[in-house]
Amino acid sequence: MSDAHGVARDQLRSYIERIERLEEEKKTIADDIKDVYGEAKGTGFDAKILRKVISIRKQDHDERMEQEAILDTYLQALGMVPAADEE
C-alpha cells in the first residue's frame, strides 16, 4: 500500500475516532440534561413546559411573534379563543 493510502487511512481513522468521542460526549450531555429536567420535575416544575420555554428562548423575537400570531389565528378559526374584536 502506498504512503498516500496509509495517510488517507490514518486521516479516516482520526475522523472516526473524533466523531466517536463527540458522540459519547453528546450522550453524556443528553443524560445530564435529562437529569436536570428530572430535578426540576422533582421540585414541582413541568418538564414539558420547561422544554417549550427553552424552545421559545432559542427563537429570535420576530420569529416568535410571527409564530404566536399564526397560532392565534388558528385557535380563533377553531373557536378555541375569542377573536380580538370579540373581546
SULMO-V555843 format. One record per backbone hydrogen bond with DSSP energy under -1.0 kcal/mol. CO is the residue of the C=O (numbers start at 1). NH is the residue of the N-H. E is the energy in kcal/mol with one decimal. If there is no record, write none. Layout:
co: [CO/CO]
nh: [NH/NH]
e: [E/E]
This chain:
co: [2/3/4/5/6/7/8/9/10/11/12/13/14/15/16/17/18/19/20/21/22/23/24/25/26/27/28/29/30/31/32/33/34/35/36/37/38/39/40/41/46/47/48/49/50/51/52/53/54/56/60/61/62/63/64/65/66/67/68/69/70/71/72/73/74/75/76/83]
nh: [6/7/8/9/10/11/12/13/14/15/16/17/18/19/20/21/22/23/24/25/26/27/28/29/30/31/32/33/34/35/36/37/38/39/40/41/42/43/45/44/50/51/52/53/54/55/56/57/58/59/64/65/66/67/68/69/70/71/72/73/74/75/76/77/78/80/79/86]
e: [-2.0/-2.8/-2.4/-2.7/-2.4/-2.7/-2.7/-2.6/-2.3/-2.4/-2.7/-2.7/-2.3/-2.7/-2.6/-2.2/-2.6/-2.8/-2.0/-2.4/-2.8/-2.2/-2.3/-2.7/-2.7/-2.4/-2.2/-2.7/-2.3/-2.1/-2.0/-2.4/-2.2/-2.4/-2.7/-2.6/-2.3/-1.1/-2.5/-1.7/-2.3/-2.4/-1.6/-2.7/-2.4/-2.2/-2.5/-2.5/-1.1/-1.2/-2.4/-2.6/-2.3/-2.4/-2.5/-2.2/-2.2/-2.7/-2.6/-2.2/-2.5/-2.8/-2.6/-2.4/-1.7/-2.8/-1.5/-1.9]
